[in-house]
Amino acid sequence: MAPDQRTQTDVPARLDRLPWSAFHRLVVVALGITWILDGLEVTLAGSVAAALQTSPRLHLTGEQVGLTGSAYLAGAVLGSLYFGHLTDRLGRKRLFNVTLGVYLVATALTAFSWDFYSFLLFRFFTGAGIGGEYSAINSAIQELIPARLRGRIDLAINGSFWVGAAGGALLSVALLDPHLLAPDLGWRMAFGSGAVLGLVILYLRRFLPESPRWLMIHGRPGEAARVVSEIEARVMASESVTLPPVSASLALGPSHKVTLVSVARTLLRLYPGRTTLGLVLMASQAFVYNAIFFTYALVLTRFYGVAADRVGLYILPFAVGNFLGPLLLGPLFDSVGRKTMIFATYGLSGLLLAVTAQLFYLGLLDATTQTAMWSIVFFFASAAASAAYLTVGESFPLEIRALTIALFYSFGTLLGGVGGPWLFGVLIASERPNDIVLGYMLGAAVMIVAALVVLKLGVNAERRPLEEVAPPLSQHH
């Protein structure tokens, strides 16, 4: 294609004018399940920790259990970067099947682990599958959902992590009951359950097309138009509607070849403000989540005298608050707008966390009121965290969308998953309530600073086509 030759395409406009339909519901179920799987995996791993230590075959030490958690995290970070790069190169559909396949095989193999090293290896690959899913899935969902609904759908899907967490907690109670299953069988079945769920999803994903937006920017406009026509036919048939014609079109130059240099240039020179915003949002929510979640059981058992086997009951209302936040507040991100709502959710969760810390310090809380306060804090913090993923997904050009999601996710995971727990481990070890309060206050400050950064650098992306929020790199030629 000659440098001055541009291809006109109406693919984005046609996708964005579609009414909500059975096709979109399939997208949400078949792709959005990833977050539920992650919630399930993380909770199961925590719940079976004791069983792994008493398992006749594995007999892991406490330190080895901790290492397997780190292996899962390392897998998620490396998997998201590796598969994120491939998702931009080879397509969304190919990769969301590959990453689910990696997860499925790895979690099934985990159920058959025979010693510490096999368990460690399989947990690493389970994490790699889930990490890879994030980039493939978030990019595909945002590219297939109409612009006017993108905020609420993205938030609801991200919040569904907590449905998986609640499911994992309940499932582990049944599977780890020694009266029901032999001690070496329960934890194996717990990991096997993820593989069974994965198989169902793999089947559902057969009915999803490649992202037309991805085809469009990879020099395949004809194929992109054909896929959109098929989606339109499905929508008209299922909803019994006729679709209005579209007039808006987009001019695309030659396909942009993505290199590390072009990624760095896009993030640091073209969109430095958005890059800063994404890092601040991801890091602050990851830090606060780990601050509370890693100290949750400890505060309940050590300061309120809750029995260790009753902690799960206090996690349930926490999970409910975390799921309801993004679900109920999500529509406001499309109507009131991104900037206002991200500022409000980060700011409110920071202020409420500071209030909770103060009440804890003054000794005015018991196990129930502490849990109630945390559930309210995380009603807002969960919507804030989901909005961080939404922001990094829609703020950068199509050509590098999956890779940027992977980069921000990895950074947030490393900081939140490594830095946060380390710091709070040190604070808890002192066993002084004052030190834990200090940690909570630090988390509150981090969220409030993030809210102020949003006021300065926030992007008004609500109800706007992705190509308008961040023009494709092929337009910069």
N, C-alpha and C positions, 0 to 999 in steps of 0.2 A: 504494500500500500504506500502510495506517495505521501510524503510528510504533510502536504496540505489537504490530503483527502480525508474526509471525516464521514463516519457512518452515523446516520440518524436512527435512533431507536426509541420506541414508545413503551418498552418493556416495564420500566419502573412505574410509569403512570398507570399502566393496565393492572399491575399487581396491587397498587395502592388504592384503586377505586373499587376493588372487590368487596362485597358485603361479607360479614362473618358467616362462615359456612361449615359444613361437615368436613371439608378439606382442611380448614384451619384447625378444627378440633383434632383431626388426625395428626397434624404437625405438632400440636401441643402435647398430645399423649405419646406419640412415637419418639419425639426428640426430647421433650421436657422431662421424661422419666429419669434421665441421667442424674439430675440433682437428687431424686429420691434414692437412687442406687448409692450415691455418695453418702447420703445421710445414713442409709442402712449399713454401709461398710464401716463408716467411722464409729457408729454406735455399737455395732456388733463386735468390732475389734476391742473396744473398751469393755464391753460386757463379758467377753469370753476370756479376758486377761487372767482371771483367777483359775478358770478351767484349764488354760494352757499350762499353768504352773503345776497343776495336780494331774495333768494328763499322763497316763502310764507310758505312752510312747514318746511324747515330746519333752515333758518335764522341764519347761523353760524357767529360767530364773527371772526375777523382776527386771533385771537389767536387760536381759534378752527380749522380754516383752516390749520394753521401751525402744530397743533397737528396731524391732519389727514395725513399730509406729513410725520411726524415722525413715525406714525403707519405703513405706507406703507414701510418705510425704515426698521423698526424693524421687520416687517413680512418677508421682503426679507432676512435679515440677519439670523433670526431664521429658516426660511424655507429652506434656502440653507444648513445650517448645519444639520438639521434634515433629509431632503430628500437626501442630499449628502451622508450621512451615509447609508441610505437605498438603494441608487442607487448602491453602492459598494456591499451591501449584497444581494439584491434581483434581481438586473439586471437593465440594461439601459431601455429596452423596457417597462417593467412594470411601472417603475417610470416616464418615460417621458409621459405616458398616465395619471398616477395619478396626477402629478403636473399640467398638462394642465387642467385636470378636476377640480382641486382645484381653479385654476385661473378663469376658465370659470364660475363656479357656483358663485364664490365670486364677480366677476365683474358684473354679471347679477343681483345679489342681491343688489349691490351698486346702481343700477339704480332704485331700489324700496325702498331705504332708507327712513325712516319716521322721524328720529330725529338724533341729533348729535351722540349719542352712537351707533346706528345701522350703521351709515355711517362709524364711526371710526372702528368698528369691521370688516365690510366688506372690508375696505381698507387694514386692517392688513392681512386678508386672501388672498386678491388679491396679495399683496406683497409676502406672503409666497409661493404662487403658482409660481410666477415669479422667486423668489430666488431659489426654488427647481428646476425649469426648467434649470437654468444655469448649475448646476452640472451634471444633467442627460444628457443635450443636448451636452455640450462641450465635455464630455467624449465620448459619442456615435459618434459624428461627427469625432473626431480625430481617433477613432478606425476603422471607416469605409472608410475614405478617403485615397487613396494611398499616401505613404510617400513623393513622389516627388512633390505632389500638396498640401500637408497639410498646409503649411504656407499661401499661397495665398487664399485658400478656407476659412481657419479660420479667416483671417484678413477681407476678404470681408463680411463674416457673422457678425462678431463683429461690423463692420462699419455700417451695415444696421440698427442699432439702430436709426441712423439719418434719414433714410427713414421713420421710424415710427414717429420720432419727427416732421418732415416736414408734414407728413400726419395728425398728431394730430393737428398741428397748423392750417392747412387748413380746416380740418373737424370742428374744434371748431368755426371758423369764420362763417361757414354756420349754424351750429346747435345753436349757441348763438345769431343769428340775431333775434331780437324781432319781426320783420316783418314777419318772416317765421314760428316761433314756439313760443308757450306760454313760459314765462320765467321759469316755473317749469318743462317744458317738455324737453327743449334743452339739459340741462346737463345730464338728465336721459338717453336720447338717445345717448349721447356721450359715457357714460360708457357701455351702451347696445351694442354699435358697436363692442367693444372688444370681447364680448361673441359670436357675430355672426361670427367674423373672427376665433375665437377659435374653433367653431364647424366644420368649413371647414377643419382646420388643424387636428383635432381629426380624421376625416375621412381619410385624406391622410396618417396619421401615421399607419393605419391598414396595409398598404402595406410594412412596414419596418420590418426587422427581428430583433431578439436580436443580440447584438454585439457578433460575434464569438470569439473575443478576451476575452470577459467577460466569455463566456461559457468554453473556453479553460482553464482559470486559476481557474475555480470553479469545476474542476474534471469532466467536461463533454466534453472531447475531441471528442467523436463520434458525439455528437450533433453539436459541433462547425464545424466539417468537413462537416456535412450534410448541414448546413446553408450556408457555403462557396460554396458548390457545387450548391446550388439553386441560389446564387448570380451570380456565373460564368455562369450558364445556361441563366439567364436573360440578362447578359452582351453580351454573344455570340449571342443570338437571336436578341437583339436590335441593336447591332453594326455590325452584320455579320462578326465576326472575329473568328479566332481560337486562343486559348491561348497557349503560350509556356509552357513546363513543368517546374516545380520548383525543385531545388535541395536543397535549404537552409532549414534547420529545426532547431527547438528549443527544448532543453531538459527541461522538467518541473518536479519539484519534487512534493511532496504531497501539496495539497491546503494549502495556508497560512491563518490561522485564524486571522482576523484583530481585534485588541484591541486598546484601547487608548494608551496603553504602546507601542505597535508596531508602531503605527502612530507617536508618539513622537520620538521613536528611529530612525525611517526612516528619519524624518524631521531634527532632531537635531544631530544625530550621523552619519548616513549614508550620508546625503546630506546637511550639514550645509551651504555650499556655495550657493547652489540652493535655499535654504529656505530664506537666506538673500537677494539674488537677487530678488526672487519673491515678498518679502515684500517691498523692495525698489521700484521696478517697479510699483506695484499696488498702493502703498501709494502716490507716487509722482504724478502719472497721476490723481488719484482721487482728490488730493489736488488742482492741477492746473485747472482741469475742473470746480470744484466748485468755485475756485477763480474767474474765468472769468464769468461762467454762472450765478452765484448769483449776480454779480455786473453789468451784461450786460445791463439790462433794466434801472437800476439806473444811470449808466454813461450816457446812451443815453438821458434819460429824464432830469437829473439834470445838466449835463455839456454841452450838445449839444442842449437842448431844443426840443427834439423830443416828439411829442404828444404820450401819453400812448397807444392809440389805433393804433399807427403806428409802435410800437416796433416789432410786428410780422413780418413786411416786412424786418426788419434788421436781424431777426433770420434766415430767409430763406437762404441767401447766406452763413451764418455761418454753417447751416446744410448741405448745398451742399459741402462746403469745407471739412467738417468732414466725409462725405460719400466717396468723391472722393479720399481722402488720402489713406485709407486702400485698396481701389479697385485698384488704379493705381500703388501704391508702393508694393502691396502684392506679385506680381511675383518675385520681387527682393529679398524678404526674402527667396525664394527657390533657386534662382540662385546665387546672390552675397553672401548670407548667413545670418543667424540670428544675429550673434554677430555684424557684420559690420553695418547692417541695424538698429538694435535696438539702437546701439550707435549713428548712424547718426540721426535717427528720434528724439530721446530724446534730443540730443545735439542741433540740429537745432531749435527745437521748443523752447528750453530754450533761445538760443541766440536771436531768432526773437522776443520772448516775452520781453526780456530786451530792445531791440531796440524800440519796440512799447511803452513800458513804458516810455522810454526816450523822445520819440516824443510827447507823451501825456503830460508829465511833462513840456515840452518846449512850449506847446500850439500850435503845428504845425499840429494837426489833426482836422478834422471835423467829423460829424456822418458817412459820406460815407467812408472817408479814414480810419477811426478807424475800421469800419466793414470790409473793405478790408484787413487791416493788420491782424485782428483777424482771418479772413477766411484763410489767408496764414499760420499763426501760427498753426492753428488747422488742416490744411491739413497734417502737419507733426505730430502734437500731437495726432491726432486721430489714425494714423497708429501706433504710439508709444503705446498708450493705448491698442489697439487691440493686439499688440505684447506681452503686459504684460499677457493678458489672454492666449495667445498661449503658452507662456513660462511656466506658472504654470501648464498648462494642459499636456504638453509633457515631463516635466522634472522629473516626479515621477512615481514609479511603478504602473502597471495596477490595482493591488489590492486596492490601496487607491486613485486612480486618482480622482474620483468624490468628495471624502471628502476633498482632498487637494485643489481642485478648490474652493470648498465651503469655506474652511478656509481662503484662500487668498482673495476671493471675499468679505467675511464678514469683514475682517480686512480693506481692501481698502475702503469699503462702510462706515464703522464706522468712519474711520479717515477722509475720504473725505467728507462724508455726514454729520458728526457731527462736527468734528474739524474745517474743512475748512470754512463752512458757519458761524460758531460762530466768528472766527477770522475776517473774512471779514465784518461781521455785525458790529463789533466794529470799524473797520477802516472806514467804510462808514459813520457811525454815526457822526464822527467828521466833515464830509462834507469838508475836506481839500484834494485837489487833491494830495498833497504830501503823505498823508497817504495811499491813494489807490495805488500810484506809489510804495510805500514801499511793499505793498502786492504783486503787480505784480513782483517786483524784487525778492521777496522771492520765488514766484512760479518759476521764471526763474532759480534761484540758485538751487532749488530742482531738476529740470529737468536735469540740467548740472551735478549735483552730481550723479544722477541716471545713466547718460551716462558714467561717469567715472567708476562707479561700474560695469557696463556691460563689460567694457574693461578687468576688473580683473576677474569677476566671470561668464561671459557669457558662454552659452552652444552652441556648434556647432551641432544643431539638424537637420539642413536642409537635406532633401532627405534620412534620416536614419530611419529605422523601429523604432517604439516606444520601442520595446523590447531591442533594441541596445542602445537607449538613456538612458533608465532606466530599467535594467533587472528586470523581475517579482520577487517578494519577495520569491516565491516558488523555485527560483533558488538558493537562499541564504541558503537553508536548508542544 
